Amino acid sequence: MRLFMRTLCQTFAVTGLLFSSANVLAENPELQAVQIYSQDELIKLINKNEHLTRVKLDDCQLVQDIEARASKMKVPAYQFLYGDMLAYAVCVERDVDLGVYYMREAADQGLAAALEQLGRYYHVGQLVQRDINKAIIYLREAASLGNLNAQIRLVDLFNAGLGSPRDFEDAYRWLNGALIYDKKRHQEVAKKLALLAEKMPPSALARAKK
């Protein structure tokens, strides 16, 4: 019964979005209809850091659809997108607190990009107060999900003497197993791993390399 009601509510939400979009187009005949992004398409845009640019290129036509998918349907990729839009005033009025709230909502659902971004923000003190412990928590989770940027930043933090040595083995394993096609970046990562290896017991290093 709960599943039926949830599905019914989502159906009504989507129907409302379609009517809303139709009204916008009717009021602005010079606009061309823009299709809402699929979850996979949006994640690809996020991973390339092109999601905000795409929203602007689409003339901000999808704001209501994006907000509804973030707030009502609670789709993590859309929560992340809407959070970024609010934080940086892209097609909406700026609201940093609400933006970070939606980023956290996406992170709580396991979206690697959201976890990495919050970890980065806590590391450098962007939009939030700098907090290295929180940064490591978010980055560690994102790194475990295969986010390369999180893996690199986590190793950098450990190489800088921050964090717990108990996490070195996992951090080394994740980054060591990452596929990096850019030759220059691959060489940079090799140097970071070599530095981290110097801080690890031989037994832990051997396990991390398996």
Buried (B, 14 or more C-beta within 10 A) or exposed (E): EEEEEEEEEBEEBBEBBEEBBEEBBEEEEEEEEBEBBEEEBBBBBBBEEEBBEBBEEBEBBBBBBBBBBBBBBBBBBBBBBBBBBBBBEBBBEEBBEBBBBBBBBBBEBEBBBBBBBBBBBBBEEEBBEEBEEBBBBBBBBBBBBEBBBBBBBBBBBBBEEBBEEEBBBBBBBBBBEBEBEEEEEEEEBEEBBEBBBEBBEEEBBEBBEE
